[in-house]
């Protein structure tokens, strides 16, 4: 019975934004990007609790579970989401160069490698900043 009540719950965009510690603009952007599966931007004022949300790693979680996780934790979903994206980008560069940043940066020889090294350095710094927040 409790599960049935939870699944019939709906969240306004403002409620979702507040629970995740993001702006309603961020929620609208994620709707536009298709991260809320099956939700259309132009018709969305509320979302059912069982709405599926795609995380950066491609996994899917219900809106209710996402709201619960971040309402109770005091963490910012935006920070965690950005960290997940940075992890993906950093790993892609590691895979591309089959090496760590310091080794690539020490041997930069092409404009492409220089550009990659610059991005990689930024990603690492930003990731460290986000980790220090908690």
Steps between C-alpha positions, in 0.01 A plus 500: 500500500780745590670431165173572318464836679863589426461413132189718473686800646589782263771762536489854365813622323563732796484208744746297293734798467491566875561135591797474263636845592489622140304764310175435316695603190729200558195272530358643177835449326510135613146454365614652169805268495272200556642404838146473643384212283167554328453857627428770242621850582205695365243300699689452825390676818509193724666160477384171651723349769564198278647713219830348389809722509820419310822563694828602332624140501190390308332325792138584575339584836145598592431862579373399844828323582704793368300750707534279810876464459564871473232627739646290780870536422539877487726453196454684173391282210654754261844449658466120495375510141789720393749270677354201314536682168858603583585139589373390158700771320819432699471126432448565128826697490682229699373243252593715200860548617526175700669705765449741787486879460852568632658269240303650212558858614877440521514381137247724322607518135193569288233772508238230569699363796553854629127568482422168670757570772340839566151346530632214711670741739179699535295182561741382771501839676123528486456144627732572793303817579171309501643225721618755755140623538398164639 
